[in-house]
């Protein structure tokens, strides 16, 4: 049985947050409301599930008392049937509530910026980066999310040296955070005439997107350079100084954007990416100090880790963070955007570890 004192703590936390939101000086502060608003919604939903669970426990106790005191055989038979049905339903409700009690990251509700970079493997790695972009594009479409390209750097034969794009929708980061890491592909490249199997790699960074309220960048903290765009583009893309490079001086982070014809639009997109990178860096530092669970293989944001292998000859995708209880996934489905079963498996392992820690 769940420790009922823990459930009371959740109710008290909701009461506390409700009181904070009711204070005029907090309700009028966008930065504080950006934190407290999602907390209030999540806690309210959780308390609803807690109250439903507690009502089932009360009914269960009431039916047991009836079984002890009633003498009418027909009524006792009816009570026994109700008690048996409720006893069968309680474990499932309890397990569902345990999962909901797992501390959720406030970042899970956020939109994301995804950056894919070709790694080892030359042109083949760039083609694999293109395949990964197609995978996330199709998965986003299946989820009803909206995808927008922020910046691209093309290779010579149709791949991507690098591509950055935003995805907006319901709890995007909570779904795609498991994609952080190095993805490896094993196949015969289009550029290989001898038919030899090659191994290439691309890195994927999934960053929670933040707004200007959450991460403020002062003008004196950045250096903005403009230059002439290169690569595919519209008629004026390569003839005007519309590309933008922003250097964040305190951290040394550099972001470029050249896909738009407008220098202003390129700068706005680059700032979106920069804010998300700064937020992710700050978040990673905080989590390394306080959250050992997040440093586990499943939930890690360490992009140096090889998390997954796509083996084309054997038509299988192997995620190296999953145990033997999970079979390999069919590559032809995953690469076509059917990512949900793989993400569900990762989430299951992640939740099991969090439950154990809880």
Residue frames as qw, qx, qy, qz and C-alpha x, y, z in Angstrom:
[[0.000, 0.888, 0.461, 0.000, 0.00, 0.00, 0.00],
 [0.338, 0.608, -0.042, 0.717, 1.12, 3.55, -0.71],
 [0.346, -0.267, -0.496, 0.750, 2.25, 5.55, 2.32],
 [0.001, -0.825, -0.539, -0.170, -0.78, 7.79, 2.95],
 [0.342, -0.766, -0.063, 0.541, 1.41, 10.42, 4.59],
 [0.355, -0.116, 0.491, 0.787, 3.08, 10.93, 1.20],
 [0.079, 0.594, 0.661, 0.452, -0.32, 11.59, -0.34],
 [0.254, -0.872, -0.356, 0.219, -1.05, 14.16, 2.33],
 [0.419, -0.472, 0.208, 0.747, 2.23, 15.89, 1.50],
 [0.234, 0.268, 0.603, 0.714, 1.05, 16.30, -2.09],
 [0.125, -0.799, -0.560, -0.178, -2.22, 17.88, -0.90],
 [0.397, -0.778, -0.124, 0.471, -0.32, 20.25, 1.35],
 [0.401, -0.184, 0.399, 0.804, 1.97, 21.21, -1.51],
 [0.097, 0.549, 0.622, 0.551, -1.06, 22.02, -3.70],
 [0.277, -0.869, -0.396, 0.103, -2.49, 24.17, -0.88],
 [0.467, -0.568, 0.108, 0.669, 0.86, 25.97, -0.62],
 [0.307, 0.082, 0.527, 0.788, 1.13, 26.63, -4.36],
 [0.032, -0.725, -0.614, -0.310, -2.51, 27.80, -4.49],
 [0.348, -0.840, -0.237, 0.342, -1.75, 30.30, -1.74],
 [0.431, -0.358, 0.296, 0.774, 1.33, 31.57, -3.56],
 [0.207, 0.350, 0.621, 0.670, -0.54, 32.08, -6.83],
 [0.149, -0.819, -0.549, -0.071, -3.25, 34.00, -4.98],
 [0.384, -0.650, -0.077, 0.651, -0.75, 36.63, -3.84],
 [0.419, 0.888, 0.135, -0.134, -0.96, 39.70, -6.16],
 [0.068, -0.828, 0.489, 0.266, 2.82, 40.25, -6.26],
 [0.445, -0.187, 0.844, 0.234, 3.34, 36.68, -7.53],
 [0.554, 0.561, 0.614, -0.049, 0.33, 36.58, -9.86],
 [0.331, 0.929, 0.008, -0.167, 1.68, 39.67, -11.63],
 [0.221, -0.692, 0.630, 0.274, 5.22, 38.29, -11.99],
 [0.812, 0.414, -0.275, -0.306, 5.58, 36.36, -15.31],
 [0.335, 0.483, -0.793, 0.161, 8.79, 34.64, -14.20],
 [0.288, -0.157, 0.803, -0.497, 7.26, 33.20, -11.00],
 [0.752, 0.255, 0.260, -0.550, 4.01, 32.27, -12.74],
 [0.631, 0.490, -0.555, -0.234, 5.99, 30.44, -15.43],
 [0.189, 0.262, -0.904, 0.279, 7.17, 28.12, -12.62],
 [0.313, 0.055, 0.708, -0.630, 4.08, 27.99, -10.38],
 [0.656, 0.261, -0.098, -0.702, 1.44, 27.71, -13.12],
 [0.663, 0.225, -0.686, -0.199, 2.55, 24.28, -14.42],
 [0.122, 0.120, -0.864, 0.474, 3.11, 23.10, -10.82],
 [0.462, 0.102, 0.415, -0.777, -0.46, 24.04, -9.92],
 [0.742, 0.250, -0.302, -0.544, -1.94, 22.23, -12.93],
 [0.543, 0.238, -0.804, 0.043, 0.13, 19.10, -12.32],
 [0.010, -0.065, 0.791, -0.608, -0.59, 19.01, -8.57],
 [0.584, 0.113, 0.192, -0.781, -4.32, 19.59, -9.12],
 [0.758, 0.224, -0.493, -0.363, -4.48, 16.64, -11.51],
 [0.406, 0.199, -0.844, 0.288, -2.47, 14.47, -9.11],
 [0.248, -0.037, 0.622, -0.741, -4.68, 15.35, -6.12],
 [0.727, 0.126, -0.115, -0.665, -7.71, 14.31, -8.17],
 [0.723, 0.184, -0.662, -0.073, -6.18, 10.85, -8.64],
 [0.154, 0.175, -0.781, 0.580, -5.23, 10.70, -4.96],
 [0.480, -0.009, 0.367, -0.797, -8.78, 11.48, -3.87],
 [0.807, 0.148, -0.342, -0.459, -10.16, 8.81, -6.22],
 [0.560, 0.201, -0.775, 0.214, -7.73, 6.27, -4.74],
 [0.063, -0.117, 0.671, -0.729, -8.61, 7.26, -1.17],
 [0.670, 0.023, 0.057, -0.740, -12.32, 6.93, -1.98],
 [0.784, 0.143, -0.573, -0.193, -11.67, 3.37, -3.17],
 [0.326, 0.168, -0.791, 0.489, -9.84, 2.57, 0.09],
 [0.351, -0.062, 0.444, -0.822, -12.74, 3.95, 2.13],
 [0.789, 0.087, -0.196, -0.576, -15.26, 1.94, 0.14],
 [0.641, 0.199, -0.737, 0.077, -13.10, -1.17, 0.54],
 [0.076, 0.120, -0.739, 0.659, -13.00, -0.69, 4.33],
 [0.549, 0.008, 0.208, -0.809, -16.76, -0.07, 4.42],
 [0.803, 0.127, -0.438, -0.383, -17.50, -3.26, 2.48],
 [0.477, 0.165, -0.804, 0.315, -15.27, -5.29, 4.78],
 [0.190, -0.079, 0.586, -0.784, -17.11, -3.91, 7.78],
 [0.723, 0.066, -0.077, -0.683, -20.43, -4.89, 6.19],
 [0.709, 0.163, -0.681, -0.087, -19.12, -8.40, 5.65],
 [0.246, 0.133, -0.786, 0.552, -18.31, -8.58, 9.35],
 [0.236, 0.072, 0.523, -0.816, -21.60, -7.24, 10.70],
 [0.631, 0.116, -0.222, -0.734, -24.36, -8.17, 8.22],
 [0.461, -0.078, 0.856, -0.222, -26.33, -11.39, 8.67],
 [0.736, 0.493, 0.200, -0.419, -28.61, -11.42, 5.65],
 [0.706, -0.107, 0.598, 0.363, -27.10, -14.06, 3.34],
 [0.546, 0.672, 0.406, 0.293, -28.29, -12.53, 0.08],
 [0.020, 0.996, -0.073, 0.048, -26.99, -9.11, 1.05],
 [0.562, -0.622, 0.484, 0.251, -23.67, -10.59, 2.20],
 [0.729, 0.217, 0.534, 0.369, -23.33, -12.36, -1.15],
 [0.352, 0.882, 0.207, 0.236, -23.87, -9.04, -2.93],
 [0.261, -0.928, 0.260, 0.054, -21.33, -7.29, -0.68],
 [0.727, -0.313, 0.522, 0.318, -18.79, -10.07, -1.30],
 [0.650, 0.521, 0.409, 0.372, -19.10, -9.64, -5.08],
 [0.116, 0.975, 0.011, 0.187, -18.59, -5.88, -4.74],
 [0.512, -0.763, 0.374, 0.123, -15.62, -6.43, -2.42],
 [0.790, -0.017, 0.493, 0.363, -14.00, -8.94, -4.78],
 [0.512, 0.732, 0.274, 0.358, -14.36, -6.58, -7.73],
 [0.098, -0.977, 0.134, -0.134, -12.92, -3.68, -5.76],
 [0.690, -0.546, 0.426, 0.211, -10.04, -5.80, -4.42],
 [0.760, 0.255, 0.431, 0.414, -9.17, -6.77, -8.00],
 [0.334, 0.852, 0.180, 0.361, -9.22, -3.12, -9.16],
 [0.412, -0.901, 0.070, 0.113, -7.22, -1.64, -6.29],
 [0.710, -0.318, 0.345, 0.525, -3.72, -2.90, -7.29],
 [0.495, 0.482, 0.409, 0.596, -4.03, -1.43, -10.78],
 [0.070, -0.942, -0.185, -0.272, -5.22, 1.91, -9.40],
 [0.605, -0.742, 0.144, 0.251, -2.43, 1.88, -6.83],
 [0.697, -0.044, 0.376, 0.608, 0.25, 1.17, -9.44],
 [0.306, 0.715, 0.347, 0.524, -1.10, 3.94, -11.68],
 [0.292, -0.949, -0.054, -0.103, -0.94, 6.35, -8.74],
 [0.729, -0.466, 0.231, 0.445, 2.63, 5.25, -7.92],
 [0.582, 0.310, 0.367, 0.656, 3.66, 6.17, -11.45],
 [0.043, 0.863, 0.256, 0.434, 1.99, 9.56, -11.11],
 [0.547, -0.830, 0.006, 0.112, 3.81, 10.16, -7.84],
 [0.760, 0.016, 0.144, 0.633, 7.18, 9.87, -9.58],
 [0.111, -0.756, -0.013, 0.645, 8.66, 13.39, -9.51],
 [0.623, 0.606, 0.381, 0.315, 8.29, 14.83, -12.99],
 [0.409, -0.175, 0.112, 0.889, 10.64, 17.37, -14.41],
 [0.251, 0.742, 0.286, -0.551, 8.96, 20.71, -15.17],
 [0.040, 0.495, -0.562, -0.662, 10.91, 20.65, -18.44],
 [0.327, 0.158, 0.917, 0.164, 8.89, 17.65, -19.68],
 [0.338, 0.732, 0.535, -0.251, 6.02, 19.92, -20.75],
 [0.008, -0.730, 0.222, 0.646, 8.24, 22.16, -22.83],
 [0.753, 0.654, -0.039, -0.070, 8.72, 22.41, -26.58],
 [0.771, -0.347, 0.330, 0.420, 12.16, 21.46, -27.86],
 [0.384, 0.807, -0.380, -0.237, 14.97, 22.47, -30.14],
 [0.933, -0.061, 0.318, 0.157, 16.70, 19.47, -31.73],
 [0.171, 0.815, -0.493, -0.253, 20.21, 19.65, -33.15],
 [0.957, 0.076, 0.257, 0.107, 21.54, 16.79, -35.31],
 [0.062, 0.835, -0.492, -0.238, 25.21, 16.79, -36.28],
 [0.909, 0.321, -0.266, 0.026, 27.00, 14.35, -38.57],
 [0.590, -0.692, 0.411, 0.070, 29.84, 12.61, -36.75],
 [0.307, -0.421, 0.780, 0.346, 32.38, 10.03, -37.87],
 [0.590, 0.327, 0.734, 0.076, 31.77, 8.67, -41.35],
 [0.151, -0.154, 0.437, 0.873, 32.03, 11.66, -43.70],
 [0.380, -0.008, -0.390, -0.839, 29.32, 11.89, -46.35],
 [0.478, -0.262, -0.827, -0.138, 27.63, 8.74, -45.06],
 [0.229, -0.350, -0.629, 0.655, 27.28, 10.33, -41.62],
 [0.178, 0.188, -0.029, -0.965, 25.66, 13.37, -43.23],
 [0.475, -0.111, -0.655, -0.577, 23.20, 11.12, -45.04],
 [0.421, -0.324, -0.814, 0.235, 22.42, 9.39, -41.75],
 [0.034, -0.273, -0.360, 0.892, 21.79, 12.81, -40.15],
 [0.378, 0.031, -0.363, -0.851, 19.28, 13.41, -42.96],
 [0.506, -0.215, -0.810, -0.204, 17.60, 10.07, -42.17],
 [0.276, -0.325, -0.688, 0.588, 17.33, 10.98, -38.48],
 [0.167, 0.180, 0.063, -0.967, 15.74, 14.30, -39.37],
 [0.492, -0.073, -0.592, -0.634, 13.22, 12.47, -41.53],
 [0.426, -0.256, -0.847, 0.187, 12.54, 10.06, -38.65],
 [0.112, -0.352, -0.521, 0.770, 11.76, 12.91, -36.21],
 [0.271, 0.097, -0.242, -0.926, 9.75, 14.78, -38.85],
 [0.517, -0.171, -0.715, -0.439, 7.47, 11.80, -39.42],
 [0.378, -0.331, -0.774, 0.384, 7.14, 11.03, -35.71],
 [0.018, 0.235, 0.258, -0.937, 6.26, 14.68, -35.01],
 [0.401, -0.016, -0.440, -0.803, 3.62, 14.57, -37.72],
 [0.507, -0.253, -0.815, -0.123, 2.10, 11.41, -36.19],
 [0.319, -0.374, -0.634, 0.597, 1.89, 13.18, -32.81],
 [0.041, 0.881, 0.435, 0.184, 0.29, 16.31, -34.21],
 [0.449, -0.645, 0.007, 0.618, 3.35, 18.41, -33.34],
 [0.431, 0.901, 0.045, 0.009, 4.55, 21.37, -35.39],
 [0.756, -0.230, 0.216, 0.573, 8.13, 21.27, -36.71],
 [0.308, 0.951, -0.014, -0.009, 10.07, 24.28, -38.03],
 [0.818, 0.160, -0.057, 0.550, 13.63, 24.31, -39.37],
 [0.300, -0.912, -0.008, 0.278, 15.95, 26.80, -37.69],
 [0.048, 0.806, -0.518, -0.283, 19.28, 26.24, -39.45],
 [0.963, 0.166, 0.206, 0.057, 20.86, 23.80, -41.89],
 [0.049, -0.723, 0.603, 0.334, 24.33, 23.05, -43.19],
 [0.919, 0.318, 0.041, -0.231, 24.18, 20.75, -46.22],
 [0.583, -0.347, 0.632, 0.375, 26.69, 18.19, -47.39],
 [0.092, 0.406, -0.566, -0.711, 27.58, 17.72, -51.02],
 [0.214, -0.045, -0.888, -0.404, 25.25, 14.79, -51.79],
 [0.497, -0.440, -0.453, -0.595, 22.01, 15.73, -50.05],
 [0.616, -0.400, -0.610, 0.298, 22.81, 15.05, -46.42],
 [0.241, -0.927, -0.025, -0.286, 23.21, 17.37, -43.47],
 [0.458, 0.320, -0.549, 0.622, 26.45, 18.30, -41.78],
 [0.057, -0.208, -0.639, 0.739, 24.18, 19.89, -39.20],
 [0.254, -0.490, -0.502, -0.666, 20.50, 20.72, -38.85],
 [0.013, -0.152, -0.641, 0.752, 18.61, 22.46, -36.05],
 [0.319, -0.387, -0.558, -0.661, 14.83, 22.53, -35.80],
 [0.289, -0.122, 0.532, -0.786, 12.12, 23.34, -33.29],
 [0.338, -0.304, -0.850, -0.266, 9.19, 21.10, -32.37],
 [0.286, -0.140, 0.349, -0.881, 6.12, 22.44, -30.61],
 [0.626, -0.234, -0.624, -0.405, 3.31, 20.39, -29.11],
 [0.735, -0.574, 0.029, -0.359, 2.10, 18.63, -25.98],
 [0.730, -0.555, 0.397, 0.030, 4.94, 17.53, -23.65],
 [0.747, 0.608, -0.267, 0.029, 7.46, 17.24, -26.48],
 [0.107, 0.674, -0.671, 0.290, 10.57, 17.30, -24.28],
 [0.660, -0.288, 0.586, -0.371, 9.15, 14.60, -21.99],
 [0.929, 0.293, 0.191, -0.124, 8.89, 12.32, -25.03],
 [0.726, 0.635, -0.170, 0.204, 12.04, 13.15, -26.96],
 [0.263, -0.843, 0.451, -0.128, 14.56, 13.67, -24.13],
 [0.853, -0.217, 0.469, 0.074, 15.54, 10.00, -24.46],
 [0.771, 0.598, 0.104, 0.193, 16.95, 10.76, -27.94],
 [0.090, -0.924, 0.372, -0.008, 19.93, 12.67, -26.51],
 [0.720, -0.389, 0.542, 0.192, 23.14, 10.92, -27.49],
 [0.091, 0.499, -0.690, -0.516, 25.15, 9.42, -30.32],
 [0.855, 0.286, 0.297, -0.315, 23.24, 7.34, -32.86],
 [0.230, -0.446, 0.772, 0.389, 25.25, 4.80, -34.86],
 [0.809, 0.420, 0.043, -0.408, 24.35, 3.31, -38.24],
 [0.413, -0.303, 0.806, 0.295, 25.69, 0.15, -39.89],
 [0.715, 0.573, 0.348, -0.198, 24.96, -0.20, -43.61],
 [0.606, 0.137, 0.437, 0.650, 26.46, -0.25, -47.07],
 [0.020, 0.627, 0.093, -0.773, 26.72, 3.46, -47.97],
 [0.603, 0.748, 0.253, -0.116, 25.36, 4.94, -51.18],
 [0.180, 0.896, -0.389, -0.119, 28.89, 6.23, -51.73],
 [0.468, -0.442, 0.762, 0.077, 30.48, 2.75, -51.42],
 [0.641, 0.438, -0.429, -0.462, 31.02, 0.92, -54.71],
 [0.293, 0.307, -0.904, 0.048, 32.54, -2.25, -53.26],
 [0.714, -0.363, -0.459, -0.385, 29.53, -3.12, -51.10],
 [0.450, 0.041, -0.694, 0.560, 31.43, -3.03, -47.81],
 [0.438, -0.756, -0.485, -0.034, 29.57, -2.45, -44.54],
 [0.270, 0.419, -0.262, 0.826, 30.42, 0.87, -42.92],
 [0.391, -0.646, -0.576, 0.314, 29.72, 2.28, -39.46],
 [0.143, 0.455, 0.033, 0.878, 28.90, 5.97, -39.16],
 [0.287, -0.513, -0.652, 0.478, 27.45, 8.15, -36.44],
 [0.031, -0.594, -0.175, -0.784, 25.47, 11.31, -35.77],
 [0.182, -0.188, -0.661, 0.703, 24.82, 13.10, -32.49],
 [0.238, -0.657, -0.527, -0.484, 21.39, 14.28, -31.40],
 [0.142, -0.070, -0.505, 0.848, 20.85, 17.04, -28.83],
 [0.244, -0.659, -0.625, -0.340, 17.31, 17.60, -27.55],
 [0.200, 0.033, -0.358, 0.911, 17.07, 20.93, -25.73],
 [0.026, -0.707, -0.671, 0.222, 14.02, 22.20, -23.82],
 [0.222, 0.528, 0.234, 0.786, 12.96, 25.47, -25.43],
 [0.290, -0.585, -0.478, 0.587, 12.71, 28.46, -23.11],
 [0.198, 0.866, 0.314, 0.334, 11.46, 32.00, -23.54],
 [0.285, 0.598, -0.226, 0.715, 12.99, 35.35, -22.69],
 [0.567, -0.683, 0.088, -0.452, 11.39, 35.31, -19.23],
 [0.951, -0.301, 0.022, 0.065, 13.17, 32.07, -18.25],
 [0.729, -0.146, 0.170, 0.647, 16.58, 32.89, -19.74],
 [0.148, 0.975, 0.073, -0.147, 17.49, 36.52, -20.17],
 [0.739, 0.098, 0.173, 0.643, 20.42, 37.39, -22.43],
 [0.095, -0.870, -0.059, 0.481, 21.80, 40.89, -22.04],
 [0.596, 0.802, -0.034, 0.032, 23.07, 42.76, -25.08],
 [0.015, -0.838, 0.542, -0.061, 26.54, 43.16, -23.58],
 [0.702, -0.296, 0.646, -0.054, 26.82, 39.37, -23.17],
 [0.790, 0.346, 0.485, 0.145, 26.72, 38.59, -26.88],
 [0.086, -0.505, 0.464, 0.723, 28.75, 39.39, -29.98],
 [0.690, 0.538, 0.444, -0.191, 26.76, 39.39, -33.23],
 [0.177, -0.387, 0.605, 0.673, 28.52, 38.88, -36.57],
 [0.710, 0.551, 0.270, -0.347, 26.79, 38.98, -39.95],
 [0.221, -0.394, 0.730, 0.513, 28.10, 37.41, -43.11],
 [0.562, 0.294, -0.418, -0.650, 27.02, 36.15, -46.52],
 [0.845, -0.053, 0.437, -0.303, 25.05, 32.91, -46.50],
 [0.134, 0.418, -0.830, -0.344, 26.33, 29.81, -48.27],
 [0.220, 0.123, 0.966, -0.059, 24.66, 26.69, -49.60],
 [0.003, 0.489, 0.759, 0.430, 21.14, 26.20, -51.01],
 [0.016, -0.505, -0.438, 0.743, 18.77, 29.11, -50.67],
 [0.385, 0.804, 0.435, -0.126, 16.53, 31.60, -52.39],
 [0.563, 0.711, 0.121, 0.404, 17.55, 34.16, -54.95],
 [0.036, 0.869, -0.219, 0.443, 18.97, 36.67, -52.46],
 [0.844, -0.534, -0.001, 0.045, 20.22, 34.33, -49.77],
 [0.830, -0.095, 0.114, 0.537, 23.76, 34.12, -51.11],
 [0.400, 0.554, 0.152, 0.714, 24.06, 37.78, -52.19],
 [0.250, -0.794, 0.047, -0.553, 23.35, 39.66, -48.95],
 [0.216, 0.283, -0.747, 0.561, 24.89, 39.66, -45.47],
 [0.668, -0.387, -0.158, -0.616, 21.88, 37.97, -43.90],
 [0.802, -0.137, -0.556, 0.168, 23.57, 35.09, -42.05],
 [0.351, -0.793, 0.228, -0.443, 24.07, 35.64, -38.33],
 [0.702, 0.020, -0.613, 0.361, 26.63, 34.27, -35.88],
 [0.436, -0.788, 0.081, -0.427, 26.02, 34.94, -32.18],
 [0.580, 0.165, -0.652, 0.460, 28.77, 34.34, -29.62],
 [0.590, -0.763, -0.184, -0.189, 27.75, 34.22, -25.97],
 [0.276, 0.712, -0.486, 0.425, 30.79, 35.76, -24.31],
 [0.520, -0.557, 0.508, -0.401, 30.41, 34.40, -20.73],
 [0.877, -0.079, 0.456, -0.130, 30.04, 30.77, -21.87],
 [0.146, -0.444, 0.720, 0.513, 31.77, 30.78, -25.26],
 [0.544, 0.388, 0.744, -0.027, 28.73, 29.17, -26.93],
 [0.077, 0.328, -0.428, -0.839, 28.40, 29.99, -30.64],
 [0.512, 0.473, 0.697, -0.166, 25.17, 29.74, -32.65],
 [0.010, -0.228, 0.482, 0.846, 24.77, 30.41, -36.37],
 [0.483, 0.536, 0.657, -0.218, 21.68, 30.77, -38.54],
 [0.048, -0.347, 0.466, 0.812, 21.51, 31.44, -42.28],
 [0.259, 0.337, 0.884, 0.195, 18.31, 29.85, -43.58],
 [0.178, 0.834, 0.469, -0.232, 16.22, 33.04, -43.71],
 [0.460, 0.595, 0.196, 0.630, 16.69, 35.89, -46.19],
 [0.220, -0.888, -0.031, -0.402, 16.16, 38.35, -43.34],
 [0.370, 0.357, -0.613, 0.600, 19.05, 39.11, -40.99],
 [0.427, -0.356, 0.335, -0.761, 16.50, 39.97, -38.30],
 [0.919, -0.097, -0.099, -0.369, 14.76, 36.58, -38.60],
 [0.772, 0.251, -0.515, 0.277, 18.10, 34.73, -38.55],
 [0.079, 0.408, -0.556, 0.720, 19.09, 36.58, -35.39],
 [0.667, -0.284, 0.195, -0.660, 15.76, 35.74, -33.70],
 [0.955, 0.033, -0.267, -0.128, 16.18, 32.05, -34.54],
 [0.575, 0.354, -0.561, 0.480, 19.78, 32.01, -33.33],
 [0.213, -0.415, 0.465, -0.752, 18.72, 33.56, -30.03],
 [0.872, -0.183, -0.038, -0.453, 16.08, 30.82, -29.62],
 [0.889, 0.143, -0.398, 0.173, 18.76, 28.17, -29.95],
 [0.299, 0.439, -0.518, 0.671, 21.18, 30.04, -27.69],
 [0.514, -0.425, 0.285, -0.689, 18.60, 30.40, -24.90],
 [0.957, -0.108, -0.106, -0.246, 17.86, 26.68, -25.04],
 [0.749, 0.290, -0.463, 0.376, 21.55, 25.73, -24.99],
 [0.023, 0.471, -0.482, 0.738, 22.18, 27.97, -21.97],
 [0.720, -0.325, 0.159, -0.592, 19.14, 26.57, -20.17],
 [0.962, 0.038, -0.266, -0.044, 20.18, 22.97, -20.89],
 [0.521, 0.395, -0.528, 0.542, 23.70, 23.65, -19.63],
 [0.266, -0.425, 0.430, -0.751, 22.37, 25.15, -16.40],
 [0.871, -0.174, 0.001, -0.459, 19.87, 22.30, -16.02],
 [0.871, 0.190, -0.430, 0.144, 22.55, 19.65, -16.56],
 [0.250, 0.424, -0.571, 0.657, 24.80, 21.21, -13.92],
 [0.522, -0.344, 0.326, -0.709, 21.95, 21.29, -11.39],
 [0.942, -0.037, -0.136, -0.304, 20.92, 17.71, -12.11],
 [0.693, 0.327, -0.560, 0.316, 24.49, 16.43, -11.76],
 [0.010, -0.393, 0.577, -0.716, 24.52, 17.82, -8.24],
 [0.499, -0.130, 0.469, -0.717, 21.14, 16.60, -7.00],
 [0.854, 0.190, 0.121, -0.470, 19.75, 13.80, -9.16],
 [0.299, -0.379, 0.855, 0.190, 21.61, 10.50, -9.43],
 [0.639, 0.374, 0.659, -0.129, 18.64, 8.94, -11.22],
 [0.492, 0.831, 0.006, -0.261, 18.94, 11.31, -14.14],
 [0.015, 0.713, -0.667, -0.216, 22.57, 10.27, -14.58],
 [0.712, 0.004, 0.702, -0.030, 21.44, 6.69, -15.27],
 [0.304, -0.049, 0.723, 0.619, 21.80, 5.30, -18.79],
 [0.198, 0.622, 0.734, 0.188, 18.17, 5.81, -19.73],
 [0.012, -0.937, -0.340, 0.077, 17.62, 9.39, -18.65],
 [0.514, -0.453, 0.166, 0.709, 21.09, 10.73, -19.27],
 [0.406, 0.895, 0.096, -0.158, 21.55, 13.74, -21.50],
 [0.427, -0.589, 0.525, 0.441, 25.19, 12.87, -22.09],
 [0.701, 0.651, -0.047, -0.288, 25.62, 13.24, -25.83],
 [0.099, 0.630, -0.763, -0.112, 28.98, 11.46, -25.77],
 [0.537, -0.078, 0.816, -0.197, 27.23, 8.14, -25.07],
 [0.286, 0.084, -0.763, -0.574, 26.42, 5.78, -27.94],
 [0.519, 0.025, 0.522, -0.676, 22.78, 5.13, -27.18],
 [0.784, 0.368, 0.380, -0.324, 21.50, 3.30, -30.25],
 [0.202, -0.312, 0.758, 0.535, 22.59, 1.29, -33.30],
 [0.709, 0.483, 0.110, -0.502, 20.65, 1.12, -36.58],
 [0.368, -0.269, 0.829, 0.323, 21.70, -2.08, -38.39],
 [0.572, 0.418, -0.190, -0.680, 20.33, -2.03, -41.94],
 [0.385, 0.248, -0.852, -0.254, 21.46, -5.50, -43.13],
 [0.161, -0.165, -0.937, 0.262, 19.71, -7.14, -40.15],
 [0.301, -0.539, -0.418, -0.667, 16.75, -4.70, -40.18],
 [0.596, -0.587, -0.512, 0.194, 17.01, -4.03, -36.45],
 [0.002, -0.754, 0.214, -0.620, 17.45, -1.11, -34.10],
 [0.712, -0.304, -0.533, 0.342, 19.16, -1.82, -30.78],
 [0.182, -0.857, 0.121, -0.467, 18.98, 0.67, -27.94],
 [0.584, 0.229, -0.652, 0.426, 21.94, 0.00, -25.68],
 [0.202, -0.326, 0.476, -0.792, 20.18, 1.40, -22.58],
 [0.814, -0.133, -0.022, -0.565, 17.50, -1.30, -22.63],
 [0.441, -0.369, 0.807, -0.135, 17.89, -4.69, -21.00],
 [0.013, -0.081, 0.945, 0.316, 17.33, -8.16, -22.41],
 [0.302, 0.445, 0.765, -0.354, 13.61, -8.03, -21.64],
 [0.424, 0.738, 0.054, -0.522, 13.21, -5.67, -24.61],
 [0.774, 0.244, 0.479, 0.334, 13.65, -7.17, -28.05],
 [0.254, -0.174, 0.359, 0.881, 15.27, -5.38, -30.96],
 [0.403, 0.641, 0.336, -0.561, 12.97, -3.07, -32.89],
 [0.672, 0.449, 0.493, 0.321, 12.29, -3.36, -36.66],
 [0.323, -0.325, 0.167, 0.873, 14.49, -0.80, -38.36],
 [0.092, 0.321, 0.599, 0.728, 12.26, -0.22, -41.38],
 [0.261, -0.779, -0.555, -0.132, 9.48, 0.93, -39.04],
 [0.459, -0.669, -0.171, 0.559, 11.62, 3.04, -36.70],
 [0.341, -0.164, 0.320, 0.868, 13.43, 4.85, -39.52],
 [0.027, -0.470, -0.609, -0.639, 10.02, 5.64, -41.02],
 [0.212, -0.432, 0.114, -0.869, 8.93, 7.46, -37.87],
 [0.782, -0.421, -0.375, -0.267, 7.35, 4.66, -35.80],
 [0.272, 0.455, -0.597, 0.602, 9.30, 5.66, -32.71],
 [0.597, -0.509, 0.086, -0.614, 6.57, 5.21, -30.07],
 [0.949, -0.220, -0.226, -0.020, 7.31, 1.56, -29.05],
 [0.668, 0.230, -0.355, 0.612, 10.99, 2.35, -28.53],
 [0.062, -0.494, 0.248, -0.831, 10.24, 5.49, -26.49],
 [0.769, -0.443, -0.091, -0.451, 7.65, 3.57, -24.44],
 [0.905, -0.077, -0.334, 0.252, 10.28, 0.94, -23.58],
 [0.409, 0.324, -0.337, 0.784, 12.76, 3.62, -22.49],
 [0.370, -0.510, 0.097, -0.770, 10.10, 5.34, -20.42],
 [0.886, -0.332, -0.259, -0.194, 9.20, 2.03, -18.75],
 [0.773, 0.017, -0.366, 0.519, 12.79, 1.43, -17.67],
 [0.123, 0.431, -0.209, 0.869, 13.16, 5.04, -16.56],
 [0.586, -0.502, -0.040, -0.635, 9.98, 4.87, -14.45],
 [0.905, -0.236, -0.347, 0.066, 11.03, 1.55, -12.90],
 [0.577, 0.150, -0.361, 0.717, 14.31, 3.10, -11.77],
 [0.136, -0.440, 0.128, -0.878, 12.52, 6.17, -10.42],
 [0.771, -0.440, -0.228, -0.401, 10.01, 4.00, -8.55],
 [0.835, -0.113, -0.402, 0.360, 12.85, 2.06, -6.95],
 [0.325, 0.244, -0.284, 0.868, 14.46, 5.33, -5.87],
 [0.406, -0.483, -0.077, -0.772, 11.12, 6.63, -4.60]]
